[in-house]
Amino acid sequence: MAHVYGHCDFFKNNAYFAHTSRKMMDEMANHGTRIRRYAEKHGEDEVETFLDRCMSIDDLIDVHSTAIRRRDEVSRYDFTPKEGEDEDLKATRFKSKDYMDDYINPREVLKAEEEERKKKVEQTARSFPEHTEKDVLLFLIEHAPLKGWQRDVLEIVRDEAYYFAPQAQTKVINEGWASYWHSTIMTEKALQPWECNRLRRPSLRHDGDVRRPA
């Protein structure tokens, strides 16, 4: 119990776990329901095969994204219409009287501006993606030719990958913190001095593993 208290304290107060959802058990139950629904609709073999492929790359996320903002946040509730490509390619025209239009908006200048804009758009298309993306799963969600249910499954895998990422990042210090408080509680709070001899016997203690030197 003393060892478990150390782990609980670490999970609750360490900064790496600050962004994790405290209702993840409910979210995982919801994930399971959605995947079972897809299995019933599209076939268990097809869904499990795709899920295995997603799980094989579930570590291709940006584990530092919680501290380093690499892109502007986009709200799923932002319904502002985006400007089309045609609008981006049109040259800038200034308001003028009909008889002055040829002087204020010369055709040669407008045509040259449109050509320049087309070149920029083509160059951007050739350099796709425009910026490097550390979160490979997010890149696939946004750009891969996936079906609706496949995209949802990949989002589920990504959400759970981010939830478990701090476990791998803090594995050593987590165990060290639990071991420290295990020893401190048992030797200073829980046991009498004469009982500490049994606690200090030569053994290497780990979660679920007790090894004694020969």
N, C-alpha and C positions, 0 to 999 in steps of 0.2 A: 504493500500500500504506500509506503514512503516513497518508493521509486516512482510509482504512478502519480503521486502528488507532484513530483518534480516535472514529469512530462506535461501534466495538465497546466501547471504554472507557465511552462515554456510556450505551449500552444496558445494560451490566452494572452500573453503579454509580449511575445516576440514580434518585432516589426514585420518580419517576412509573412506572418499570418494575418496581419491587420486587414488586408484586402479580401480575405476569403469569406465566403458566405457562411453565416451562422445557421442558415437553414438549408444546408447542402443535403441533408438526409431527405428532406421533402423534395428538393429539386431532383435528386437521383431517382427517387421513386417515380417522379413524373417522367424522367428520361426513360426508365424501364418500361413504363406504360406506352410511351410513344413508339419505342423500338418494337415492342410486342405487337402493336397495332400495324406497324409496317410489315412485320413478318407475316401476319395473317393476310395482309392485302397483296404483297408482292412475292411471297414465298420465303420460307425460313432460310433455305440455302443461299438465295441471292442476298438477303439482308445480312446474314452472318458472314458471307464472303466479303462483302463491302466493309462491314464493321471490322473484320480482321485487318483489312488493308489500312483502314484509318488508324487502328491501334498500333500498327507497325511504324507509323510516323508521328505518334502522339507527342514525341519529345521535340518536334520541330516548331516550338513556340518561342516567343520572346519573353524569357523569364524575368527580364529587367524592365518590362513595359510598365509595371506598376510604379516605378520610380523615375523612368526616363520616358518623356513623351516624344515619340518619333513621328507622329502624324496628328493632324487636327481631328478632334472628336466629331463624329457625325451622328446625329440623333436619328433613330429609326422613325421618329415622329415628325421629321422635317419634310413637309410636303411642298416646299417651295419649288415651283417648276424650274428645271435647269434650261439654260440657253442652249439652243441647238447648234450644230456645227455650221449650218448655213449662216447663222447670225455672226459667228466668229470669223467667217471668211469674208463677210461684206466689208467693203472699204468705208472709211469715215466720210460721211457727206455732211456739209454744212447747209443750213437753211439759207435760201437765197431766192430772189425774184427770178422768174423764168428767163428774162432777157440777160441776167447776170450769171446764170448757172454755169455756163461754159467757162467763165473766168474764175469763179469761186471754186468750182468743182471740176477741174480739167479732167477729161477722160483718160489721158495718159497717166496722170498722177493716181487716179483711182484704180486703174488697171495694174499699175506697178505695185500699189499697196496690197491689192488682192493676191497678186502672185507671191508677194513676200509672206503674207499670212498663210497661204497654201503650203509654202516651203516649210514654215515653222510647224504646221500641223503634221506634215509628212515626216519631218525629223522626229517629232515627239512620238509618232506611231512606231517608227523604226527602233526607238530606244525604250520600248515597252519592256518591263515597267519603268516608269519615269524615275522612281527612286528605289533604292534597295529595300527589301522587305525581310526583316528577320523572322516575322511570324508567318511561316510558310503555310500553316493551316488557314490563317485568315486570308492569305493570298488565294488559296485554292477555293475557299468559300466564295470570294468575291468574283473570281475570274474563270474558274474551271467549268467546263461544260457538264454540269451535274444536273440530275433530276431533282425535283423539289424535295423528295424524301431523303435522297442522298446528301443534299446540302444540310438538311436538318440533322442527320446522323453525324455528319462531320462537325457541326456546331456543338453537338452534345459531347463528342470526344474532346473537342478543344476546351469547352467549359470545365470538364472534369480534369483535364490535363493541367490547367491553370490552378485548380484547387489543390492537386497533389504535388505541384512543383515545389512548394516550400519544404515539403518533407525531404526531398532529395537535397535541397540547398542547405538544410540545417541538420543533416543526419548526425554528424559527429558532435556538434555543440549541443544538440538536443539530448543525446545520450550522456554527454558529460555533465550537463546541468542536472539531469535526473539522478545520476550517480552521486553527484556532490550533495544534493539534498537528501538522498537516500542515506548516505553516511552521516550527514549532519543531524538529521532528525533522529536516527537510531542511536547515535552516540551521545547526543546532548539533550534530547527530549524524551525519548521513548524508553530507553534502557537504563538500568543501574550500572555503575562502573564495573561491578563484577560480572555483569552479563555481556559486556562488550567483547570479552575474549572470544566468544563464539562467532561474533560478527566479523572479527579481524582474522579469522582463519584464512590461510593462503588459498585463495581461489580467484578466478577471473569471472566476474559476473556480467552477464549481458541479458538482454530481453530474451527469455525462452532458452537460454543456453548457459549452463554452468560447467566450466571445465576446471579440473584440478590438476596441478602439476604432479607428475609421477614421483 
